[in-house]
Amino acid sequence: MNKKVLLLLAFFLCVLAAPVFAAEGIETFGLALGAGLAIGVAALGGGIGQGLAAASAVEGIARNPNAADRIFTPMILGLALIESLVIYGLVIAFMLQAKI
């Protein structure tokens, strides 16, 4: 996406969020929305990152099969670190859900 479109989207989200959070009893909606976004964005980003990492590793092994040992271990380590960030998003979602 274009940077201008993202900036405009962020601006409209901020403008629309102000009246929503000003209403009585709407804080549970905000927490539920935050919990959903936390896990949704984390899963989306983690899935894209893992897909790109695996694709690059397979392409590297296809180009040089002798380097499979040197590519496989860092790939697994990178996938584990990506997955840990997704788990952090899940923990944040559970923490927000507990406040509802």
C-alpha positions as CSV (number, residue, x, y, z in Angstrom):
1,M,0.0,0.0,0.0
2,N,0.9,3.6,-0.5
3,K,2.3,5.5,2.5
4,K,-0.3,8.2,2.0
5,V,-3.1,5.6,2.1
6,L,-1.8,4.1,5.3
7,L,-1.4,7.5,6.9
8,L,-5.0,8.5,5.9
9,L,-6.3,5.2,7.3
10,A,-4.5,5.7,10.6
11,F,-5.9,9.3,10.8
12,F,-9.5,8.1,10.2
13,L,-9.1,5.3,12.8
14,C,-8.0,7.9,15.3
15,V,-10.8,10.3,14.5
16,L,-13.4,7.5,14.6
17,A,-12.0,6.0,17.8
18,A,-12.4,9.2,19.9
19,P,-16.2,9.3,20.0
20,V,-16.4,5.5,20.5
21,F,-14.2,5.5,23.6
22,A,-16.0,8.6,25.0
23,A,-19.3,6.7,25.3
24,E,-20.4,5.1,28.6
25,G,-19.6,1.4,28.9
26,I,-17.8,1.2,25.7
27,E,-14.5,0.3,27.2
28,T,-15.3,-3.4,27.0
29,F,-15.7,-2.9,23.2
30,G,-12.3,-1.3,23.0
31,L,-10.7,-4.1,25.0
32,A,-12.3,-6.8,22.9
33,L,-11.3,-4.9,19.7
34,G,-7.7,-4.6,21.0
35,A,-7.6,-8.3,21.9
36,G,-8.8,-9.3,18.5
37,L,-6.4,-7.0,16.7
38,A,-3.5,-8.2,18.8
39,I,-3.9,-11.8,17.8
40,G,-5.0,-11.0,14.3
41,V,-2.1,-8.8,13.4
42,A,0.4,-11.1,15.2
43,A,-0.9,-14.2,13.3
44,L,-0.9,-12.3,10.0
45,G,2.6,-11.0,10.4
46,G,3.9,-14.3,11.7
47,G,2.3,-16.2,8.8
48,I,3.8,-13.9,6.2
49,G,7.2,-13.9,7.9
50,Q,7.3,-17.7,8.2
51,G,6.2,-18.1,4.6
52,L,8.9,-15.8,3.3
53,A,11.6,-17.5,5.5
54,A,10.6,-21.0,4.4
55,A,10.4,-19.9,0.7
56,S,13.9,-18.4,0.8
57,A,15.3,-21.4,2.6
58,V,13.8,-23.8,0.1
59,E,15.0,-21.7,-2.8
60,G,18.5,-21.6,-1.3
61,I,18.6,-25.4,-0.9
62,A,17.3,-25.8,-4.4
63,R,20.1,-23.7,-5.8
64,N,22.8,-25.4,-3.7
65,P,21.8,-28.8,-2.2
66,N,25.1,-29.1,-0.5
67,A,24.3,-26.1,1.7
68,A,21.2,-27.7,3.1
69,D,22.9,-28.3,6.5
70,R,24.0,-24.7,6.8
71,I,20.5,-23.3,5.8
72,F,18.2,-25.6,7.7
73,T,19.4,-24.8,11.3
74,P,19.2,-21.0,11.0
75,M,15.8,-21.3,9.2
76,I,14.4,-23.4,12.1
77,L,15.9,-20.9,14.6
78,G,14.3,-18.0,12.7
79,L,10.9,-19.7,12.5
80,A,11.0,-20.3,16.3
81,L,11.7,-16.7,16.9
82,I,8.9,-15.6,14.6
83,E,6.5,-17.9,16.3
84,S,7.6,-16.6,19.8
85,L,6.4,-13.1,18.7
86,V,3.0,-14.6,17.7
87,I,2.8,-16.2,21.1
88,Y,3.5,-12.7,22.7
89,G,0.5,-11.4,20.7
90,L,-1.6,-14.3,22.0
91,V,-0.6,-13.5,25.6
92,I,-1.4,-9.8,25.1
93,A,-4.8,-10.8,23.7
94,F,-5.5,-13.0,26.7
95,M,-4.5,-10.2,29.1
96,L,-6.8,-7.8,27.4
97,Q,-9.6,-10.4,27.4
98,A,-9.2,-10.9,31.1
99,K,-9.9,-7.2,31.7
100,I,-13.3,-7.5,30.0
